[in-house]
Amino acid sequence: MTVQDPPTAGTARRGEFAELYRRVAEAGLLRRRPLYYACRSTALFAALAGLLAWFVALGPSWWQLGLAPLFAFLLGQLALLGHDVAHRAVFTERRTTELAGIVLGNLVVGMSYGWWVSDHNRHHAHPNHEGHDPAADAILFVRTAEQAHRTRGLRRLVARHQAELFFPLLSLQALGLLIATGLTLTRGTVRRPVLERALAALHYALAAVLTAVVLPPLQALAFTALFGALLGVYLGCIFAPNHKGMPMTGPGAERTDYLRRQVLPSRNLRAGRFVHFLFGGLGYQIEHHLFPAMPVASLRPASHIVRAFCAEKGLPYAEAGLTACFREILRDLRAVGRSVPAGPGGAEPGRSAVPGPEAVR
């Protein structure tokens, strides 16, 4: 099981996307980069081994909390490596891709590879399409006025203040991945349930034993909570700028062509190489959605071709700096949050719960 490639044969290759595909392919940007991924994976696993050795050597100490951000960063980077593996940017053979993805996802990161691939395939097929993109129908945030009206109870209260609660809510992302993994592997709704269960169980058993042996209970609990919160914020901050605050498509909207379906709801991050390294290359979200199997190292040069092509066709090509990205996200979340009806089940009397056009994106 791998993340689907774009439909490079058939309708999507005709017309405008066919021309863009040709230009990118002629530039050699679709070729795999085995040396790049060999160096990247070696560096990440060496860093993880060194950090684990440091953790054990430091022993029972509150200074261990200082290592939690490093573990969160490394696990996030390894998850991003698994993301590239699943997109077949690393290996050509499907079986190798699947096994490498399961090892990285379930054993190293502790997240079900099969669940993530299914979820991510739907996202890539219909980004920001309500009712089709799981990321557009997430539990934590409401993205449209219609979603706002469907909230109830505690979720309605949270949704009204979702902009102010944005970063605290991101700290729950890792917990959400853990719950999704547990439910998926309990139900066995993945292609290789036995293997995924065994490796995920091994991941959490090793993590529990290591923290229990090295740290006393209170320190172990504090370390685990801090690590989980930081990992959630890190992953959330990587993925949020890609599509949040960008145009949403209603559930009954007419299907558009592949080029526009991927470009219009996506946003690139305008930043230097270090920030793009922190984001695992996903700051070039437009190029990643157009060419999901493209190696991360090729996304930057591809962006020059795609940007110029979009300008030729009069197609909006969204880019923003890091601060501007989050400012746009918070503004959009605040606007939609204001449309949440007051009280447990309805709008305030005499007050419209429908936001202005600028809030429904």
Secondary structure in CASP SS format (residue, H / E / C, confidence):
PFRMAT SS
TARGET T0000
AUTHOR 0000-0000-0000
METHOD secondary structure of the structure
MODEL  1
M C 1.00
T C 1.00
V C 1.00
Q C 1.00
D C 1.00
P C 1.00
P C 1.00
T C 1.00
A C 1.00
G C 1.00
T H 1.00
A H 1.00
R H 1.00
R C 1.00
G H 1.00
E H 1.00
F H 1.00
A H 1.00
E H 1.00
L H 1.00
Y H 1.00
R H 1.00
R H 1.00
V H 1.00
A H 1.00
E H 1.00
A C 1.00
G C 1.00
L C 1.00
L C 1.00
R C 1.00
R C 1.00
R C 1.00
P H 1.00
L H 1.00
Y H 1.00
Y H 1.00
A H 1.00
C H 1.00
R H 1.00
S H 1.00
T H 1.00
A H 1.00
L H 1.00
F H 1.00
A H 1.00
A H 1.00
L H 1.00
A H 1.00
G H 1.00
L H 1.00
L H 1.00
A H 1.00
W H 1.00
F H 1.00
V H 1.00
A H 1.00
L H 1.00
G C 1.00
P C 1.00
S C 1.00
W H 1.00
W H 1.00
Q H 1.00
L H 1.00
G H 1.00
L C 1.00
A H 1.00
P H 1.00
L H 1.00
F H 1.00
A H 1.00
F H 1.00
L H 1.00
L H 1.00
G H 1.00
Q H 1.00
L H 1.00
A H 1.00
L H 1.00
L H 1.00
G H 1.00
H H 1.00
D H 1.00
V H 1.00
A H 1.00
H C 1.00
R C 1.00
A C 1.00
V C 1.00
F C 1.00
T C 1.00
E C 1.00
R H 1.00
R H 1.00
T H 1.00
T H 1.00
E H 1.00
L H 1.00
A H 1.00
G H 1.00
I H 1.00
V H 1.00
L H 1.00
G H 1.00
N H 1.00
L H 1.00
V H 1.00
V H 1.00
G C 1.00
M C 1.00
S C 1.00
Y H 1.00
G H 1.00
W H 1.00
W H 1.00
V H 1.00
S H 1.00
D H 1.00
H H 1.00
N H 1.00
R H 1.00
H H 1.00
H H 1.00
A H 1.00
H C 1.00
P C 1.00
N C 1.00
H E 1.00
E C 1.00
G C 1.00
H C 1.00
D C 1.00
P H 1.00
A H 1.00
A H 1.00
D H 1.00
A C 1.00
I C 1.00
L C 1.00
F C 1.00
V C 1.00
R C 1.00
T C 1.00
A H 1.00
E H 1.00
Q H 1.00
A H 1.00
H H 1.00
R H 1.00
T C 1.00
R C 1.00
G H 1.00
L H 1.00
R H 1.00
R H 1.00
L H 1.00
V H 1.00
A H 1.00
R H 1.00
H C 1.00
Q C 1.00
A C 1.00
E C 1.00
L C 1.00
F H 1.00
F H 1.00
P H 1.00
L H 1.00
L H 1.00
S C 1.00
L C 1.00
Q H 1.00
A H 1.00
L H 1.00
G H 1.00
L H 1.00
L H 1.00
I H 1.00
A H 1.00
T H 1.00
G H 1.00
L H 1.00
T H 1.00
L H 1.00
T H 1.00
R H 1.00
G C 1.00
T C 1.00
V C 1.00
R C 1.00
R C 1.00
P H 1.00
V H 1.00
L H 1.00
E H 1.00
R H 1.00
A H 1.00
L H 1.00
A H 1.00
A H 1.00
L H 1.00
H H 1.00
Y H 1.00
A H 1.00
L H 1.00
A H 1.00
A H 1.00
V H 1.00
L H 1.00
T H 1.00
A H 1.00
V H 1.00
V H 1.00
L C 1.00
P C 1.00
P H 1.00
L H 1.00
Q H 1.00
A H 1.00
L H 1.00
A H 1.00
F H 1.00
T H 1.00
A H 1.00
L H 1.00
F H 1.00
G H 1.00
A H 1.00
L H 1.00
L H 1.00
G H 1.00
V H 1.00
Y H 1.00
L H 1.00
G H 1.00
C H 1.00
I H 1.00
F H 1.00
A H 1.00
P H 1.00
N H 1.00
H H 1.00
K C 1.00
G C 1.00
M C 1.00
P C 1.00
M C 1.00
T E 1.00
G C 1.00
P C 1.00
G C 1.00
A C 1.00
E C 1.00
R C 1.00
T C 1.00
D C 1.00
Y H 1.00
L H 1.00
R H 1.00
R H 1.00
Q H 1.00
V H 1.00
L C 1.00
P C 1.00
S C 1.00
R C 1.00
N E 1.00
L E 1.00
R E 1.00
A C 1.00
G C 1.00
R H 1.00
F H 1.00
V H 1.00
H H 1.00
F H 1.00
L H 1.00
F C 1.00
G C 1.00
G C 1.00
L C 1.00
G C 1.00
Y C 1.00
Q H 1.00
I H 1.00
E H 1.00
H H 1.00
H H 1.00
L H 1.00
F C 1.00
P C 1.00
A C 1.00
M C 1.00
P C 1.00
V H 1.00
A H 1.00
S H 1.00
L H 1.00
R H 1.00
P H 1.00
A H 1.00
S H 1.00
H H 1.00
I H 1.00
V H 1.00
R H 1.00
A H 1.00
F H 1.00
C H 1.00
A H 1.00
E H 1.00
K H 1.00
G C 1.00
L C 1.00
P C 1.00
Y C 1.00
A C 1.00
E E 1.00
A E 1.00
G E 1.00
L H 1.00
T H 1.00
A H 1.00
C H 1.00
F H 1.00
R H 1.00
E H 1.00
I H 1.00
L H 1.00
R H 1.00
D H 1.00
L H 1.00
R H 1.00
A H 1.00
V H 1.00
G H 1.00
R C 1.00
S C 1.00
V C 1.00
P C 1.00
A C 1.00
G C 1.00
P C 1.00
G C 1.00
G C 1.00
A C 1.00
E C 1.00
P C 1.00
G C 1.00
R C 1.00
S C 1.00
A C 1.00
V C 1.00
P C 1.00
G C 1.00
P H 1.00
E H 1.00
A H 1.00
V C 1.00
R C 1.00
END
